[in-house]
Amino acid sequence: MTARPVPPGSGATAWAPETVTDAPYNAQTPAAALAEPLTPAGALFVREHFGVPRTDPATWRLRLDGAVAHPLTLGHADLLVLPHRELDVLLECAGNGRTLMSPLPPGLPWGQRAVGCARFAGVPLAALAARAGIHPRTVEIVFTGADSGTVHGRPTAFERSLPLAAALHPDTLLATRMNGEPLTPEHGAPVRLVVPGRYAVADVKWLAGARAVTEPFTGVFQAEEYVYTASRGTPEGPVTTLRVKSLITAPEPDTALRRAHEALVTGRAWTGGGIPVRRVEVRAVPLEDPDAPLAPWHEAALEPPAGPYAWTGWTHRWTPERPGPYRLQSRATDADGHTQPPHAPWNAHGYGCNPVAGVDVVVV
């Protein structure tokens, strides 16, 4: 995987996303950026299906129609003058970590870094829906992006739906800014949907339309792609809420640590639906003796998250007493009692991968 050049004004510092595919462009967040409370816009992972559409803010329009009393059409300038909310939101691709699954499912070969946390500012969709007058029989709102292409031999726009309650939640935003700056083209400029607590496929980029429907939506990206199928322990259907997860940001893989010297193990943890992370545990597993008793888990210290949808930083101090190779592991538990499983939960498309995190180091 290679780094793509950083465009001027992208908000990146020394980092650029690491390319997974060139056409369309898909790239994961560089490891160093994951240690930041907010992921720089120029470092945040990028997921494209059909490439970036050309969308001029001066001519951009959003149509809210369907089962509504008063269809609305708004321009970018109209949206900017409406009251905005600002939220720190964890974004994770539903296929993040797919390469950990065995056998390997089809799809983008994501490692563990199709994730990041950004600060979005935007207008709650509920404010526009109130003006439009949603029909009482409405069950979902379907969101359409300006990007389109061919999927399974059929021309299709990128569309996903949300249940009405999720769409009208006060924190579901028509976002115009990210980390204090206008959205960049790769991240959905001029306007994208942001649905905190759900996998990022819900966050339709280059938003062009929203329509209220009285029957469940069955488009390609709702019923054929981004669905759990042939799952082991997961109900079948569209991917929705983020699963509890953690990652280790330090030490880096293959780091040499000194025996009897304290090492600081740090990382991030998150979950979905606005549920807080309650606990993160860390352990060091010696790799030279596979028959040794399992190492005990030790509770890490948690940092206060920046909001209900942000990730939680954590730290643990470990003093290795014996030399040799070790696997540092972390697992998170949320307030509902969900804990990361020891192995990746398999499904046919490779979604929702959230096993115990691990980094191999050497004590010398």
N, C-alpha and C positions, 0 to 999 in steps of 0.2 A: 504494500500500500504506500502511495506517495502523497506528498503534500501538494495541494494546488496553490498557485500564486495568490497572494492576498490582494484583493482589489482595493484601491484607495478609498478611504472613508468607510471601510467595512466594519470598523470597530474592533478589529483584531489587534493584539499586541504582537508577541513573538510567535503566535501560533496560527496555523491554518488547518482546516479539516484534512484528514487523511483519506485520499480517494479510494473508494471501493469499486465504482464503475465510472467510466467517462461519459457515456452517452446512453441514457440520461445520466447526469452527474449525481452521484451519491457518495457521501463521505462521512466518516465518523469523527467525533470530537477527539483531538489529541489528548493524550494522557495528562499532560501538565495542566491543561485547562480545567480538568475535572476537580482539581483542588481549589478552584476559585468558588466563592459563594454564588456569584453570578457568572455564567459562562459568557465570554465576549461573543458578540454577534458574529464576528468573523471566524470564530473557532467552533461554533455550535454545529452539530451534525446536520447534514442536508439530506433530505429524502425527496427525490423527484421521480415521477412515473413517466412523464412525457416531455420533460424539459420545461424551461421557464417561459411562460407566455409573455408577449409584449403587452404591457398594461400601463397606459399613461394616466397618472392621477387626474389630469385635467379632463379626460374623457371617460374616466371610470364611472360606472353606474352599478348600483345594487338594486335589484328588483325583489321585493317581498310580496308574493302573491299566493295563489292557490285558494285554500279554504279560508279566506279572510273577507271581511266586510268592505275594507277600503285598501286595495292594493297600493303599495308605496314604491316610488323610485327615488333614490337618493344619490347625489354626487359625493365625491370625496370631500369637497368643501362643506357640504351640508353636514356630513358626519363629524367633521373636526370641531364644529361649534356646539355640539351636543355634550352634556355632562359625561365625563370619562371616569372610569375606575382603573386603578393600577394594582396589579397583583404579581407576586413572584410565583412562577409556575414551573414545575418539573415537566419536561418533555422527554418522552421515551418512545422510540419506534416500537411497534408491536413485535417486530422480528429481531429486536436487540438480543444478542447472545445466541442466535440460531446455530452458530457453528459448534456450540457445546452439546448439541443434541446428537444422539446416535440411534439409528442411522440418520445421516444428515438430510433434513427435508429440503425441498427446492426453495428457491428464493434468494434474495441478496445474502451473501456470506458475511453477515455482520459479526464482528467480535462483540465485546462488551461495552462499546463506547458510542452507541447510537442513542445518546442520552445527554442531557444538560439541563440547566436551570436558568431561566431568563425572566426579566421583569417586563410585563406587557401592560400597555395602557390602551383602553378601548371603551367603546360604548356597549353597555349591556343590550343584548338582543331583545330582552324583555321590554325595553323602552320603545323600540320600534314596533314590536308585536302589539303593544297596548294601543298604539296609534292605528294599526292596521285592523284590529278587531278580529282575533282568532276565532274561527267557527267552533262551537262547543263539541262537534264531532271529530275535531282534529286529534290525531294520535301521534303524529310525528311531524318534524320539519326537516325537509331535504335541502341540503346545502350543495351548491354547484360551484366548482372552480372554473377558472377560465382556461385551464389546461385540458387537453383531450388527445386521444390517440386510439390505437387499435388494441383490443384485449380479447383473447380467444376468438380472433377472426372477426370481431365486431367493432365498429367505431363507437366510441363512448367518451363522454366527459367524465372527469373525476367527480363523483357524487357520493356523499354519505348522509345518513339521516341520524337524528337524535330523537329519543322519546320526548314528548312535549315538555314534561317536567324538567328534563335536563336542559333542553333548549332554552327554556324560560327561566332557568336558575339565574339569580342576579350576578353570578360570577362568570357566566358564559358571555364572552366578549367578541365584538367586532373590533379586532385590534388594529391600531394604526401605528403604534410605536413599540419599540423593543429596546430595553436598556437605555431609555431616555432619548432614543433617536428614531427617525422614521424607519419603518421596515425596509430591509434590503430585498432586492429581487429574489434571491435564493430562499428567503424566508417569508415570501408571500405578498410582497408589496403590490399595490398600496394598502390592501386590507385583507386580513386573514381571520378565520375563526379561531378562538382559543377556548377550549373546554377543559378546565382544570380537573385533574383526577382521573382522566381517561387516557388511553394510549393515543399517541399523536396523530394517528390516522383520522381521528375525529376533528382535528384542527385544520379544516379545509383551507388551503392557501389560495391566493389570487381569487378571492371570493367574488362571484359574479351574480349569484342568485340564491334565494331562499324561498321555498314554497311549502305551505301547510298542506298536509295530505290526511285523508280520512281512512286510508288503508296502509298497512305496513309497506315500506319501500323495499323493493327486491332488485335493485340495480346491481351491476357487476361487483362493485366494491363494498356492497352490503351483504350480498347473499352468496357470492362465489369466491371473492378475495377478502382477506382480513376476517376470516371466520375460523373457529375451532372445529376441525373435523378429524375423525379417527383419533380422538383424544383419549389419553389415559388419565382418567380422573377429572376431566374438565367437561362440563355440559357443552354440547354443541351449539353453535350460533355465533353471531358477530362478536369480535373482541370488543370489550368495553372498558371496565375499570382496571387501572394499574394494579399489578400484584406487588406485594411487599418485596423489597429487594435492597441489597447493599453492594457496595464496591469498596475495594481497598485502593487508596490513592498513594500511600507511602507505607513501607518502602516499595521501590520499583522491583519488578521481577529480576531475579538473579543478583540482587544486591548482596554484598558481603558484609555481614554484621560481626561485631567483636564479641566473643564470649565474655560473660560477666559484665558487659556494658549495657546499660538500658537503651532500648530502641523504642522510638515513638511510632506506633502504628496508627494511621489515620485513614478516614474514609468518609463516605456519604451513604445515607440510607433514605428510602422513600417508600411511599405506598399510595393508594388511590382513594378517591371519594372524599377527600378532606379528613381522613382518619389519621391521627398522629402515629408516628413511630414511637413505640413504648420502650423498646429495649434493643440494644445491639450487643452481641456476644462475640468474643474473639478467642481463638485458640491457635496453638502452634503444634503441628503434627510432625513428629520426626519421620523422615522418609527412608532412613537406612534400615529400620526394623519394622517390617509390615506386621509382625505378630505382636508388637508392643500394645499394651492397653490403650484405648482411645484417650487422647489428651482431653483434659477438662476444659469446659468453656468458662471464660471470665467476662464479666460485664464491663462494657466500655462506658466512658463518660460521654454523654450527649450534649451537644450545643443546642441552644434554642433556635428553631427554624425561623426564617424570616416571615413566615405566614403559613396558613393551613395547607397550601399546595406546593410549598418549597421543599427541597430536600433538607435532611438533618445531618449536620456534621458530627463526627464522633472521633474519639481518641482512646488509645489504650497503650499503656507502658508495659513493655515486655523485656525481661532480662534473661537472655538465654544462658543456661548453665553448661551445656555440652556442645561441642563442635559438631558439624555435619549439616546435611541439607534438611530444610524444614518447609512445610507448606503452612503459611499463615492463612487462616480462614476466618470469615465473618458471616454472621447471620443476623437478620433483623426480624423483629416481631412487632406487629402493630397493635393498636388498642383493642381490636376485635379478636386478638389471639392468633392471627395468622402468622406463621413463621416460614422462612425460606426452607424449602425441602433440601435434602442432601444431594439429590440429582435433578437434572433438568426434566420437567414434566413434558413428555413428548406429545406432539400432535402433527398432523400431516403437512401443515404449512409452516410449522416452526415458530409459533407465536407464544408470548407470555413466558419466556424462559427466565426463571428466577431461582436457580439453585444457589446453595451456599457459595459465596465468593472465595477465591483462593489466589494467593501469590506465592511462588516458590523463591526462597532465599537460601543463603548459605551462611552458617556461623563458623568463624575461623578463630 
